[in-house]
Structures are given as structure tokens and as C-alpha cells.
Amino acid sequence: MIEQIDKQYVLQTYARNYVNFKKGINATLFDDKQNDYIDFTSGIGVVSVGHGNKRVADVIYNQVSNITHISNLYAIEPQALLAKKIAELSNMDVGVFFSNSGAEANEGAIKIARKYGETQFENKRYKVITLTHSFHGRTITTVKATGQKSMHTPNFAPYPDGFSYNHTIDDVYDSIDEETAAVMIELVQGEGGVQPFDKDKIQELAKFLKEKKILLIIDEVQTGVFRTGEFLASNLYEITPDIITMAKGLGGGVPIGAVVTTHKDILTAGDHGSTFGGNYLSTSAALEVLDILEETKDSGALDETIIHFQNKINELYENNKKLFTKTVGLGLMRGLRVIDADTLSAIIKEAFNCGVLVLKAGKHTLRLLPPLTISKEEINEGFKRLENALSKIK
Ligand SMILES: *Cc1c(COP(=O)(O)O)cnc(C)c1O
């Protein structure tokens, strides 16, 4: 039923699994046939406070019962409070622009970099350097910012100029020229394979770019909002980037993105805007999400969950060395490198049949992004099901 309607009326841009989820409680999902699944995906890092979160649901209900949307022609109280909260949690002197998605947040970051390059140097600077295994979004500009060659299909050409790619952090230094305005990277490459960079290398790059007055943009669309154990991966790496972008986990499922920058005066009235960005609905939801996650962090519960999850991954890895080559990732952004792409596809399929939802990243990485509020029981059950799935692969 759902499959037929979907195939007839929805553009088929996704390779979909036709399960029909009806209810969610924290990291557990139920389909229309009463099957339950442990969710190690959280909607690709989005449902940070779990499914059916009562506190977020109540805040959203109360907000939309009054005002859902007013437009950015007027001040929006929860938007201002959310910007303040993000600044406080990041421990940086920043201003925030709100968008509706990660790609849009990165577009905003690139616009700031372009205007900075135009106005802050004697010659016009417009180039942005990114990395080959990066992922920055699906709009025409952010797909070009994404380094993976396969994303630059001629189907959508021409793309905007000014992007170039490096394989490693070490390579970035040599490719900087007098037209470089910014370097944009993830601290843990998500889609690229759950690959964290060395803290030393990142700190060194940040220092070098600051001296050269070239902007450092950190794409925290996936790593932000406590995913790595700290509010921002930038906090974990102890750097203060010029621009940080966020999205996925920020609204707990309500679409919201944010461009966070220490350069509060580059964009001025009329430079940038969004109809929906930062409205009452998304910002009030995000405020509650941040309150919940701050409590989870401060109580020590988040750190405990991370340690327990990591122990379970290590156990799974030790028990299945025929399938996995190593474990990767940080916090609750974790991966297992699989011996080959076919085995990875088989694992994802078998995991689903055994009642646990998992993701892939790149060609070889089994990726796990559970809700940050996942319980110990859900973790144990999820790994039990994953072991069961793997036993059917060997
Ligand atoms: C998901 C993701 C994006 C794109 O976010 P959308 O909300 O899908 O536009 C950009 N950058 C990174 C690092 C991501 O993980």
C-alpha cells in the first residue's frame, strides 16, 4: 500500500526500504505489524533526544497553539534565546543565523566567506578549500563544495567556481593561494567514513589560518549538538573556528540549521535571509532539545552512555574480526570498517531483519548514530540483535 503510493507519487530519489513506522519511544521504533526495532540511526543523527520525546512534544504543542510563524521582519523571542544558548554552550563570542537545513547553513557560511574575501583583502578572494572525502550538502553550491568526485556529475553542471579539494589536512597548506578566502572541513568526516582528524593537526591548521587571516569553517552539521560528547566537536578539539555550521541534531527532528560565527559584522541587513529560518516552531523545539541534552551531559549520563556504547562496539569488533578491519569515530558517532562493500550491504539488510537499524558511510563503513538519550537496555538489545545478524553473514 505505502510502497505503491510512494512509487507513484513521490519522486524516486531515494533507495527506500518500505517499512511503515508508526510509533517511536526513545531509541525503539514500532512498525505497522508491531515489530520493534532498536534505532542506531536516529534519523541520520537528527533525533538526538529520542523518538516521541514528551518534553519536546509539549513545548512544540504549546508553541504552535500560540504562534508557529511570524517572519523575520519581527524579533522572535525563542530565536534570540536559542542564539544566546548556542553562544553560551559553545563558549565562544559568536552570533548566529538560522536556516532550515545543513546545506543551507553551509551556503550561509560560504556567503560569509565570500563577502569576507571581497571586503577584507586588497585583492578579491573567493576560493574555498575543502577535502576530498567531505560531505557538505546537496544544493548546487554545497554539492560542489563536497569533495567526492562522484557528486559532481555533469548532469547538473555548470557548478559555481572557486572550490578545490585536498586529500589530507597536510595538503591544505600548499594549495592556499592569494585568492583563498576559507578552508572548510568536518572534524569527524561523517558521510566520508566516520573519520576523525588528529587534534594536533587541526590545532596547527587553525593557528596557521588565523595568522594568514583565512577563515576556518567547521561543518558541524553532523558532529554538533553533543554528538561527540561535547557541545561542539570544536570544543573537543579546543579550537575557535571563524564559522561553525550546525543542523542535524539541533531540532530533535524539527528542521533547523545554524551558521555560528565570531565575525558578527560581515553580513549586514539585506545580505542574507530565510522565510522559515529561525521561526517560533523550530527555535522553541531546539531550545528544549538543548536543555535536555545539557542536563544529560551535566548529570554524567551522556559520558556513561558513550563509554557503554564504545565497550559494546569493541566487543562486537573482537567477536567479528572476519568482517571488520577496525573501529572508528568519537562519542556517539561511531563506525566499524567492513572488509568490503558487499558485506556491508548484507550486514545492513540482515540487521534490519533482526530488528536493529544501522547506517552506512562511504563504501566500507558501518555507521552507528544512536539517539544521545539511548538507554543501556536499548544499547544491549541493539548489540545483541547486531551479533545475531552478523552470525548469519559468516
Ligand atoms: C548531513 C550533512 C550535511 C547536509 O545537511 P542537510 O540538512 O541534509 O542539508 C552537510 N554537512 C554534513 C557534515 C552533514 O553530515
The ligand as an ORCA input file, in Angstrom:
! r2SCAN-3c Opt
* xyz 0 1
  C      24.008     15.881      6.606
  C      25.155     16.789      6.385
  C      25.025     17.953      5.604
  C      23.761     18.280      4.839
  O      22.687     18.553      5.690
  P      21.194     18.641      5.081
  O      20.356     19.014      6.274
  O      20.863     17.296      4.528
  O      21.197     19.677      4.038
  C      26.123     18.802      5.497
  N      27.262     18.524      6.124
  C      27.436     17.425      6.891
  C      28.735     17.192      7.575
  C      26.387     16.512      7.039
  O      26.557     15.415      7.779
*
